[in-house]
Amino acid sequence: QVQLVESGGGLVQPGGSQRLSCAASGSIFRINVMGWYRQAPGKERELVADITSSGSTSYADSVKGRFTISRDNPKNTVSLKMNSLKPEDTAVYYCNVAGVYSMSDQYWGQGTQVTVSS
């Protein structure tokens, strides 16, 4: 099994920055994809950004140019640097890893609240 521990989050003013981090632990040989999703009240969970083991990244259109995802493969960690935050970025952010023991498995963190408000 894989355990995910997230850190970061909290209250930030519009235009501010924040960094989320997630560490995966367990009997892990490799992780294919690591990413971040978010879910705002009344909305479905959506992909924010993800990164493959080779470093290929993808971003939601709403965060392109503002958010940067990175990972440390030996440490099994993934981070999300969020700049120029907007109130519409307010959501619970979830760490996700996929392709650990099979191509179809995936694991979720417990979620961390990010609130963008003045």
TORMAR-486510 format. One line per 2 residues: number of its first residue (from 1); for each residue x, y, z of N, C-alpha, C. Coordinates in Angstrom, 3 decimals, padded with zeros to 6 digits. Layout:
NUM = X:Y:Z:X:Y:Z:X:Y:Z ~ ...
% end
This chain:
1 = 000.826:-001.185:000.000:000.000:000.000:000.000:000.867:001.244:000.000 ~ 000.267:002.319:-000.442:000.962:003.596:-000.518:000.270:004.589:000.409
3 = 001.063:005.288:001.182:000.528:006.352:002.024:001.025:007.693:001.493 ~ 000.125:008.655:001.459:000.464:009.995:000.965:000.234:011.001:002.089
5 = 001.241:011.810:002.340:001.137:012.843:003.363:001.365:014.189:002.702 ~ 000.360:015.043:002.790:000.412:016.366:002.174:000.781:017.418:003.216
7 = 001.406:018.465:002.754:001.712:019.609:003.609:001.557:020.874:002.790 ~ 001.404:021.973:003.484:001.136:023.244:002.824:-000.345:023.551:002.900
9 = -000.764:024.541:002.190:-002.162:024.950:002.237:-002.390:026.008:003.297 ~ -003.628:026.463:003.360:-003.981:027.510:004.314:-004.573:028.706:003.610
11 = -004.561:029.821:004.301:-005.151:031.058:003.789:-004.086:031.927:003.145 ~ -004.377:032.435:001.971:-003.453:033.317:001.262:-004.263:034.410:000.570
13 = -003.669:035.584:000.458:-004.358:036.695:-000.198:-004.292:036.564:-001.713 ~ -005.256:037.119:-002.410:-005.196:037.113:-003.880:-003.882:037.714:-004.374
15 = -003.310:037.053:-005.365:-002.018:037.473:-005.890:-000.839:036.861:-005.172 ~ -001.104:036.183:-004.090:-000.036:035.581:-003.309:000.402:034.233:-003.846
17 = 001.331:033.623:-003.127:001.899:032.342:-003.538:001.781:031.330:-002.402 ~ 001.808:030.080:-002.799:001.771:029.005:-001.816:002.377:027.766:-002.451
19 = 002.910:026.910:-001.595:003.525:025.682:-002.073:002.921:024.495:-001.334 ~ 002.501:023.512:-002.114:002.009:022.256:-001.565:003.039:021.162:-001.819
21 = 003.175:020.273:-000.845:004.097:019.151:-000.999:003.397:017.866:-000.599 ~ 003.837:016.780:-001.187:003.250:015.471:-000.902:004.367:014.440:-000.916
23 = 004.404:013.619:000.124:005.402:012.565:000.214:004.699:011.212:000.207 ~ 005.160:010.344:-000.647:004.607:008.989:-000.734:005.531:008.023:-000.013
25 = 004.922:007.103:000.732:005.711:006.102:001.444:005.050:004.740:001.299 ~ 005.817:003.717:001.588:005.338:002.354:001.426:006.355:001.553:000.649
27 = 005.957:000.394:000.215:006.854:-000.463:-000.567:006.788:-000.016:-002.023 ~ 007.494:001.055:-002.318:007.419:001.680:-003.634:008.696:001.451:-004.409
29 = 008.540:000.901:-005.600:009.675:000.765:-006.496:009.741:001.959:-007.442 ~ 008.576:002.298:-008.001:008.500:003.470:-008.867:007.060:003.956:-008.893
31 = 006.895:005.224:-009.241:005.572:005.820:-009.402:005.501:006.406:-010.797 ~ 004.515:005.982:-011.563:004.417:006.446:-012.942:004.035:007.929:-013.009
33 = 002.941:008.272:-012.403:002.446:009.655:-012.480:002.141:010.170:-011.074 ~ 002.546:011.390:-010.805:002.215:012.074:-009.559:001.495:013.366:-009.930
35 = 000.477:013.695:-009.166:-000.269:014.887:-009.547:-001.055:015.490:-008.417 ~ -001.699:016.585:-008.751:-002.556:017.308:-007.824:-003.927:017.523:-008.476
37 = -004.950:017.255:-007.702:-006.326:017.536:-008.092:-006.895:018.523:-007.083 ~ -008.011:019.122:-007.439:-008.682:019.992:-006.483:-010.186:019.858:-006.624
39 = -010.855:020.168:-005.530:-012.310:020.126:-005.532:-012.837:021.322:-004.754 ~ -013.560:022.163:-005.449:-014.192:023.316:-004.820:-015.601:022.931:-004.399
41 = -016.175:023.648:-003.445:-017.531:023.326:-002.993:-018.528:023.322:-004.140 ~ -019.291:022.248:-004.226:-020.310:022.147:-005.260:-019.801:021.792:-006.635
43 = -018.507:021.534:-006.728:-017.922:021.197:-008.031:-017.272:019.828:-007.980 ~ -017.033:019.276:-009.156:-016.379:017.981:-009.238:-014.865:018.147:-009.077
45 = -014.241:017.073:-008.654:-012.788:017.087:-008.537:-012.179:017.200:-009.930 ~ -011.166:018.048:-010.054:-010.537:018.260:-011.352:-009.018:018.156:-011.232
47 = -008.413:017.762:-012.331:-006.956:017.702:-012.386:-006.390:019.112:-012.458 ~ -005.414:019.374:-011.607:-004.710:020.656:-011.640:-003.433:020.527:-012.466
49 = -002.630:019.529:-012.113:-001.373:019.310:-012.818:-000.869:017.918:-012.484 ~ -000.144:017.324:-013.414:000.521:016.068:-013.120:001.860:015.996:-013.829
51 = 002.663:015.032:-013.387:004.011:014.898:-013.911:004.376:013.425:-013.937 ~ 004.941:012.983:-015.043:005.331:011.590:-015.174:006.712:011.361:-014.570
53 = 007.101:010.106:-014.497:008.403:009.769:-013.942:009.549:010.320:-014.798 ~ 009.273:010.576:-016.067:010.300:011.124:-016.956:010.289:012.647:-016.972
55 = 009.336:013.252:-016.257:009.316:014.702:-016.141:008.343:015.426:-017.048 ~ 007.555:014.708:-017.813:006.551:015.355:-018.651:005.410:015.868:-017.780
57 = 005.001:017.101:-018.052:003.976:017.736:-017.217:002.742:018.085:-018.033 ~ 001.620:018.194:-017.344:000.405:018.723:-017.952:-000.314:019.564:-016.909
59 = -001.003:020.591:-017.391:-001.673:021.535:-016.502:-003.093:021.808:-016.983 ~ -003.965:022.093:-016.036:-005.277:022.599:-016.396:-005.092:023.984:-017.016
61 = -005.924:024.319:-017.987:-005.796:025.621:-018.654:-005.881:026.769:-017.649 ~ -006.669:026.589:-016.609:-006.898:027.668:-015.648:-005.676:027.990:-014.797
63 = -004.682:027.104:-014.785:-003.504:027.348:-013.939:-002.216:027.479:-014.748 ~ -002.294:027.289:-016.032:-001.086:027.392:-016.860:-000.438:028.759:-016.701
65 = 000.874:028.751:-016.527:001.613:029.992:-016.360:001.650:030.492:-014.932 ~ 000.840:029.906:-014.063:000.808:030.337:-012.660:001.302:029.246:-011.713
67 = 001.006:027.992:-012.027:001.376:026.868:-011.173:002.506:026.083:-011.822 ~ 003.366:025.523:-010.987:004.457:024.679:-011.460:004.521:023.414:-010.616
69 = 004.495:022.277:-011.278:004.590:020.995:-010.582:005.997:020.443:-010.750 ~ 006.498:019.802:-009.709:007.824:019.186:-009.774:007.810:017.942:-008.903
71 = 008.760:017.071:-009.138:008.842:015.850:-008.336:010.289:015.466:-008.106 ~ 010.490:014.723:-007.045:011.805:014.181:-006.716:011.637:012.670:-006.707
73 = 012.099:012.019:-007.736:011.858:010.580:-007.858:012.495:009.757:-006.736 ~ 013.758:009.976:-006.396:014.339:009.164:-005.312:013.608:009.331:-003.976
75 = 013.041:010.509:-003.738:012.355:010.768:-002.471:010.849:010.510:-002.556 ~ 010.350:010.219:-003.759:008.913:009.994:-003.961:008.075:011.160:-003.459
77 = 008.489:012.354:-003.818:007.743:013.549:-003.428:007.320:014.332:-004.665 ~ 006.235:015.055:-004.514:005.743:015.925:-005.576:005.322:017.237:-004.931
79 = 005.617:018.327:-005.607:005.292:019.655:-005.093:004.522:020.442:-006.134 ~ 003.749:021.386:-005.647:002.995:022.275:-006.524:003.236:023.697:-006.049
81 = 003.933:024.481:-006.836:004.157:025.891:-006.523:003.080:026.697:-007.207 ~ 002.335:027.440:-006.414:001.200:028.200:-006.920:001.468:029.688:-006.771
83 = 001.500:030.394:-007.874:001.722:031.839:-007.883:000.473:032.551:-008.398 ~ 000.429:033.837:-008.138:-000.681:034.672:-008.626:-002.029:034.029:-008.323
85 = -002.197:033.627:-007.096:-003.408:032.910:-006.716:-004.641:033.798:-006.821 ~ -005.734:033.178:-007.217:-007.013:033.856:-007.393:-008.056:033.241:-006.465
87 = -009.092:033.989:-006.141:-010.144:033.413:-005.294:-010.724:032.120:-005.868 ~ -010.771:032.019:-007.186:-011.309:030.801:-007.798:-010.390:029.592:-007.671
89 = -009.186:029.802:-007.142:-008.299:028.680:-006.843:-008.633:028.042:-005.494 ~ -009.539:028.648:-004.752:-009.937:028.110:-003.460:-010.559:026.729:-003.626
91 = -010.010:025.756:-002.921:-010.477:024.379:-003.036:-009.701:023.510:-002.055 ~ -010.147:022.270:-001.941:-009.341:021.252:-001.270:-008.464:020.613:-002.338
93 = -007.175:020.603:-002.094:-006.208:020.054:-003.044:-005.784:018.664:-002.586 ~ -005.823:017.720:-003.524:-005.507:016.329:-003.236:-004.281:015.880:-004.027
95 = -003.380:015.239:-003.332:-002.251:014.599:-003.987:-002.709:013.251:-004.546 ~ -002.209:012.904:-005.699:-002.572:011.631:-006.338:-001.336:011.000:-006.952
97 = -001.199:009.704:-006.768:-000.135:008.968:-007.451:-000.762:007.790:-008.163 ~ -000.231:007.451:-009.306:-000.791:006.377:-010.112:000.320:005.545:-010.740
99 = -000.007:004.273:-010.979:000.958:003.400:-011.626:002.103:003.018:-010.706 ~ 001.734:002.565:-009.501:002.769:002.161:-008.542:003.025:000.652:-008.662
101 = 001.962:-000.137:-008.490:002.081:-001.602:-008.551:001.491:-002.156:-009.833 ~ 000.633:-001.372:-010.483:000.049:-001.740:-011.760:-000.253:-000.459:-012.511
103 = -000.592:-000.579:-013.796:-000.860:000.622:-014.589:-002.172:001.275:-014.199 ~ -003.027:000.560:-013.472:-004.361:001.098:-013.185:-004.548:001.545:-011.740
105 = -003.587:001.293:-010.863:-003.809:001.674:-009.475:-003.567:003.160:-009.273 ~ -004.215:003.705:-008.258:-003.965:005.083:-007.890:-004.303:005.269:-006.422
107 = -003.663:006.237:-005.823:-003.812:006.500:-004.409:-003.997:007.997:-004.200 ~ -004.745:008.328:-003.127:-005.083:009.719:-002.838:-004.597:010.140:-001.463
109 = -004.195:011.381:-001.364:-003.917:011.970:-000.072:-005.222:012.381:000.594 ~ -005.101:012.892:001.802:-006.296:013.242:002.579:-006.862:014.591:002.187
111 = -006.085:015.377:001.458:-006.541:016.688:001.014:-006.081:017.790:001.944 ~ -005.793:018.936:001.360:-005.401:020.099:002.137:-006.138:021.318:001.587
113 = -006.665:022.129:002.472:-007.484:023.269:002.073:-006.601:024.438:001.663 ~ -006.899:025.018:000.535:-006.278:026.262:000.089:-007.394:027.288:-000.061
115 = -007.280:028.385:000.653:-008.283:029.438:000.600:-007.615:030.730:000.168 ~ -008.103:031.292:-000.919:-007.569:032.547:-001.439:-008.611:033.623:-001.180
117 = -008.275:034.514:-000.261:-009.242:035.526:000.148:-008.523:036.679:000.804 ~ -009.077:037.864:000.642:-008.527:039.032:001.313:-009.228:039.263:002.643
% end
